[in-house]
Amino acid sequence: MTNEPTPDNQLPVALIAEDDRDIRELVTAKLSASGYQVLSFSNGPAALAAANEHQPDVALLDVMMPGISGIEILTRLQKDPRTRSIPVILLTAKSQEFDIDSGFAVGAADYIVKPFSPRDLVARVNAVIGRTPA
C-alpha cells in the first residue's frame, strides 16, 4: 500500500517499511491519526526507492524484511547526501543489547523493539522529528 504525497500537503511525511501487514497497518493508522502523511511499503526495495524520491521527514524501517533489510536501507540512505539527513527509526523483534547497539552504530535515530505501544511509537516519532534540524 502506497500513499503518494501531494505537493500542497504540509503534513510531515513518514515512510514505513514493514513486511508484517498487521504491524504496517497499525503504524500507518496511528501516524495518520497523529497528523502524518504516511508512505507505507511491505518490502525494502520499494521503501528505498520512495525514500530517494520523496525524502520523507522520518523513516520507520523493519530490520528483517525481504529484498533489502532495514539496516541495509539505513546504510544506503546514510551514504547518499540527498537522504543522509532523514532520521531513521528501526523497528525490530531483536531486543539484545548487541542488536540495539548495532542499530545505533549504523546511524539509527531510535530503535523500537516489537511488540511496542502504539502511543510510545508516536511519541518517539514526534521526538525524532522535533530534534531533527530543519
Contacts in CASP RR format, 6 or more apart in sequence:
PFRMAT RR
TARGET T0000
AUTHOR 0000-0000-0000
METHOD contacts of the structure
MODEL  1
MTNEPTPDNQLPVALIAEDDRDIRELVTAKLSASGYQVLSFSNGPAALAA
ANEHQPDVALLDVMMPGISGIEILTRLQKDPRTRSIPVILLTAKSQEFDI
DSGFAVGAADYIVKPFSPRDLVARVNAVIGRTPA
1 24 0 8 1.000
1 28 0 8 1.000
1 40 0 8 1.000
1 41 0 8 1.000
1 42 0 8 1.000
2 39 0 8 1.000
2 40 0 8 1.000
2 41 0 8 1.000
2 46 0 8 1.000
2 50 0 8 1.000
3 37 0 8 1.000
3 38 0 8 1.000
3 39 0 8 1.000
3 40 0 8 1.000
4 39 0 8 1.000
5 13 0 8 1.000
5 37 0 8 1.000
5 39 0 8 1.000
5 54 0 8 1.000
9 37 0 8 1.000
11 35 0 8 1.000
11 36 0 8 1.000
11 37 0 8 1.000
12 35 0 8 1.000
12 36 0 8 1.000
12 37 0 8 1.000
12 57 0 8 1.000
12 58 0 8 1.000
12 129 0 8 1.000
13 36 0 8 1.000
13 37 0 8 1.000
13 38 0 8 1.000
13 39 0 8 1.000
13 54 0 8 1.000
13 56 0 8 1.000
13 57 0 8 1.000
13 58 0 8 1.000
14 31 0 8 1.000
14 36 0 8 1.000
14 37 0 8 1.000
14 38 0 8 1.000
14 39 0 8 1.000
14 56 0 8 1.000
14 57 0 8 1.000
14 58 0 8 1.000
14 59 0 8 1.000
14 60 0 8 1.000
14 125 0 8 1.000
15 38 0 8 1.000
15 39 0 8 1.000
15 40 0 8 1.000
15 41 0 8 1.000
15 47 0 8 1.000
15 50 0 8 1.000
15 51 0 8 1.000
15 54 0 8 1.000
15 56 0 8 1.000
15 58 0 8 1.000
15 59 0 8 1.000
15 60 0 8 1.000
16 24 0 8 1.000
16 27 0 8 1.000
16 28 0 8 1.000
16 31 0 8 1.000
16 38 0 8 1.000
16 39 0 8 1.000
16 40 0 8 1.000
16 41 0 8 1.000
16 47 0 8 1.000
16 59 0 8 1.000
16 60 0 8 1.000
17 41 0 8 1.000
17 42 0 8 1.000
17 43 0 8 1.000
17 44 0 8 1.000
17 46 0 8 1.000
17 47 0 8 1.000
17 59 0 8 1.000
17 60 0 8 1.000
17 61 0 8 1.000
17 62 0 8 1.000
17 65 0 8 1.000
17 70 0 8 1.000
17 73 0 8 1.000
18 24 0 8 1.000
18 27 0 8 1.000
18 40 0 8 1.000
18 41 0 8 1.000
18 42 0 8 1.000
18 60 0 8 1.000
18 61 0 8 1.000
18 62 0 8 1.000
18 65 0 8 1.000
18 91 0 8 1.000
19 42 0 8 1.000
19 43 0 8 1.000
19 62 0 8 1.000
19 64 0 8 1.000
19 65 0 8 1.000
19 66 0 8 1.000
20 62 0 8 1.000
21 42 0 8 1.000
23 62 0 8 1.000
23 91 0 8 1.000
23 114 0 8 1.000
24 40 0 8 1.000
24 42 0 8 1.000
26 118 0 8 1.000
27 38 0 8 1.000
27 40 0 8 1.000
27 60 0 8 1.000
27 91 0 8 1.000
27 118 0 8 1.000
27 121 0 8 1.000
28 38 0 8 1.000
28 40 0 8 1.000
30 118 0 8 1.000
30 119 0 8 1.000
30 121 0 8 1.000
30 122 0 8 1.000
31 38 0 8 1.000
31 122 0 8 1.000
31 125 0 8 1.000
32 38 0 8 1.000
34 122 0 8 1.000
34 125 0 8 1.000
34 126 0 8 1.000
36 125 0 8 1.000
39 50 0 8 1.000
39 54 0 8 1.000
39 56 0 8 1.000
41 47 0 8 1.000
41 50 0 8 1.000
43 65 0 8 1.000
43 66 0 8 1.000
43 67 0 8 1.000
43 68 0 8 1.000
44 61 0 8 1.000
44 65 0 8 1.000
44 66 0 8 1.000
44 67 0 8 1.000
44 68 0 8 1.000
44 69 0 8 1.000
44 70 0 8 1.000
44 73 0 8 1.000
45 67 0 8 1.000
45 68 0 8 1.000
47 59 0 8 1.000
47 61 0 8 1.000
47 68 0 8 1.000
47 73 0 8 1.000
48 68 0 8 1.000
48 73 0 8 1.000
48 76 0 8 1.000
48 77 0 8 1.000
50 56 0 8 1.000
51 59 0 8 1.000
51 73 0 8 1.000
51 77 0 8 1.000
51 83 0 8 1.000
51 86 0 8 1.000
52 80 0 8 1.000
52 82 0 8 1.000
52 83 0 8 1.000
55 82 0 8 1.000
55 83 0 8 1.000
55 86 0 8 1.000
56 86 0 8 1.000
57 86 0 8 1.000
57 87 0 8 1.000
57 129 0 8 1.000
57 132 0 8 1.000
58 86 0 8 1.000
58 87 0 8 1.000
58 88 0 8 1.000
58 89 0 8 1.000
58 109 0 8 1.000
58 125 0 8 1.000
58 128 0 8 1.000
58 129 0 8 1.000
58 132 0 8 1.000
59 73 0 8 1.000
59 77 0 8 1.000
59 86 0 8 1.000
59 87 0 8 1.000
59 88 0 8 1.000
59 89 0 8 1.000
60 88 0 8 1.000
60 89 0 8 1.000
60 90 0 8 1.000
60 91 0 8 1.000
60 112 0 8 1.000
60 125 0 8 1.000
61 70 0 8 1.000
61 73 0 8 1.000
61 74 0 8 1.000
61 88 0 8 1.000
61 89 0 8 1.000
61 90 0 8 1.000
61 91 0 8 1.000
62 70 0 8 1.000
62 90 0 8 1.000
62 91 0 8 1.000
62 92 0 8 1.000
63 69 0 8 1.000
63 70 0 8 1.000
63 71 0 8 1.000
63 90 0 8 1.000
63 91 0 8 1.000
63 92 0 8 1.000
63 94 0 8 1.000
63 99 0 8 1.000
63 103 0 8 1.000
64 70 0 8 1.000
64 92 0 8 1.000
64 93 0 8 1.000
64 94 0 8 1.000
68 76 0 8 1.000
70 90 0 8 1.000
71 90 0 8 1.000
71 102 0 8 1.000
71 103 0 8 1.000
71 106 0 8 1.000
73 88 0 8 1.000
74 88 0 8 1.000
74 90 0 8 1.000
74 103 0 8 1.000
74 106 0 8 1.000
74 107 0 8 1.000
74 108 0 8 1.000
75 106 0 8 1.000
76 83 0 8 1.000
77 83 0 8 1.000
77 84 0 8 1.000
77 86 0 8 1.000
77 88 0 8 1.000
78 84 0 8 1.000
78 106 0 8 1.000
78 107 0 8 1.000
85 132 0 8 1.000
85 133 0 8 1.000
87 109 0 8 1.000
87 110 0 8 1.000
87 128 0 8 1.000
87 129 0 8 1.000
87 132 0 8 1.000
88 107 0 8 1.000
88 108 0 8 1.000
88 109 0 8 1.000
89 108 0 8 1.000
89 109 0 8 1.000
89 110 0 8 1.000
89 111 0 8 1.000
89 112 0 8 1.000
89 124 0 8 1.000
89 125 0 8 1.000
89 128 0 8 1.000
90 103 0 8 1.000
90 108 0 8 1.000
90 110 0 8 1.000
90 111 0 8 1.000
90 112 0 8 1.000
91 112 0 8 1.000
91 114 0 8 1.000
91 116 0 8 1.000
92 99 0 8 1.000
92 111 0 8 1.000
92 112 0 8 1.000
92 113 0 8 1.000
92 114 0 8 1.000
93 113 0 8 1.000
93 114 0 8 1.000
94 100 0 8 1.000
94 113 0 8 1.000
95 113 0 8 1.000
100 111 0 8 1.000
100 113 0 8 1.000
103 111 0 8 1.000
104 111 0 8 1.000
109 128 0 8 1.000
109 132 0 8 1.000
110 124 0 8 1.000
110 127 0 8 1.000
110 128 0 8 1.000
112 120 0 8 1.000
112 121 0 8 1.000
112 124 0 8 1.000
END
